[in-house]
Amino acid sequence: MTAVAAVLTSMLAILSVFQIALACGAPLGRFAWGGAHTTLPLGLRFAAASAVLRYLFIGFIAFDRAGAIAVLPREFSFWVMWLIVAHLGFSAILSLLSASRHERMTLAPYTLVMGLLSLLIALR
């Protein structure tokens, strides 16, 4: 299960680089946040930067739940992992419903895979 957590965390790291690029003004906005902006406005740049903190937290919980680290109470990581499954599932749905074709074709399947990986960890 540690390998699944490592794959999920690697995917989160890649997504973090993408969000940092968006926060720094890279013209990749059509792939995220609804695709309405090529370069994100300031508010969405802050949201992109804050997403990285969320990804760090998800990775930490995934490793704890998978048994790679033992920091949190088991019951806490159990329930938080299920919240992560719901969060990533909801994110995948939102990406599928996005007005941006680019987001639907890239971020939606990427997020769906992350959701499935988190489900495997939650079922541990």
C-alpha positions in Angstrom: 0.0 0.0 0.0 3.0 2.3 0.5 3.6 2.1 -3.3 0.1 3.3 -4.0 0.6 6.2 -1.6 3.9 7.0 -3.3 2.2 7.1 -6.7 -0.5 9.3 -5.4 2.0 11.6 -3.8 4.0 11.7 -7.0 0.9 12.7 -8.9 0.2 15.4 -6.3 3.8 16.7 -6.6 3.3 17.0 -10.4 0.0 18.8 -9.8 1.8 21.1 -7.3 4.3 22.1 -9.9 1.4 22.9 -12.3 -0.4 25.0 -9.6 2.8 26.9 -8.8 3.3 27.6 -12.4 -0.3 29.0 -12.6 0.3 31.0 -9.4 3.5 32.5 -11.0 1.5 33.6 -14.1 2.2 30.8 -16.6 -0.4 30.9 -19.4 -1.9 27.5 -18.5 -5.2 28.7 -17.1 -7.2 27.0 -19.8 -6.3 23.7 -18.1 -7.6 24.6 -14.7 -10.0 26.7 -12.6 -12.7 26.6 -15.2 -10.5 27.6 -18.1 -11.9 31.1 -18.3 -8.4 32.8 -18.1 -5.2 32.0 -20.0 -3.3 33.7 -17.2 -5.0 33.5 -13.9 -6.1 36.7 -12.1 -4.6 37.5 -8.7 -7.4 35.8 -6.7 -7.1 32.5 -8.6 -3.3 32.7 -8.3 -3.6 32.7 -4.6 -6.0 29.8 -4.8 -3.5 27.9 -7.0 -0.8 28.5 -4.5 -3.0 27.4 -1.6 -3.9 24.2 -3.5 -0.2 23.2 -3.0 -0.7 23.2 0.8 -3.8 21.0 0.3 -1.8 18.5 -1.8 0.9 18.4 0.9 -1.7 17.5 3.5 -3.3 14.9 1.2 0.1 13.3 0.7 0.9 13.3 4.4 -2.5 11.6 5.2 -2.0 9.1 2.4 1.4 8.0 3.8 0.0 7.8 7.3 -3.0 5.8 6.3 -0.9 3.5 4.1 1.4 2.7 7.1 4.5 4.3 5.7 4.5 6.7 8.7 2.7 6.5 12.0 2.0 10.0 13.2 -1.7 10.3 13.5 -4.2 8.2 15.4 -5.5 5.4 13.1 -9.1 6.4 13.4 -8.3 10.1 12.5 -6.4 9.1 9.3 -9.1 6.6 8.4 -11.8 9.3 8.4 -9.7 12.0 6.8 -8.7 9.6 4.0 -12.4 9.1 3.2 -12.8 12.8 3.1 -9.9 13.0 0.6 -11.6 10.3 -1.5 -14.8 12.5 -1.5 -12.7 15.6 -2.2 -10.9 14.1 -5.2 -14.1 12.5 -6.5 -15.8 15.9 -6.4 -12.8 17.6 -8.0 -12.9 15.0 -10.8 -16.7 15.7 -11.3 -16.1 19.5 -11.4 -13.3 19.0 -13.9 -15.6 16.9 -16.1 -18.3 19.6 -15.9 -15.8 22.4 -16.7 -16.5 24.7 -19.6 -12.8 24.2 -20.6 -12.3 21.3 -23.0 -8.6 21.3 -22.0 -9.5 20.8 -18.3 -12.0 18.1 -19.2 -9.5 16.2 -21.3 -6.5 16.5 -18.9 -7.3 17.4 -15.3 -10.5 15.4 -15.1 -8.9 12.0 -15.8 -5.8 12.9 -13.8 -7.9 13.7 -10.8 -10.0 10.6 -11.3 -6.9 8.4 -11.1 -5.8 10.2 -7.9 -9.3 9.6 -6.5 -9.1 5.9 -7.3 -5.6 5.7 -5.7 -7.0 7.4 -2.6 -9.9 5.0 -2.6 -7.4 2.0 -2.6 -5.6 3.6 0.4 -8.9 4.3 2.2 -10.0 0.7 1.8 -6.7 -0.5 3.5 
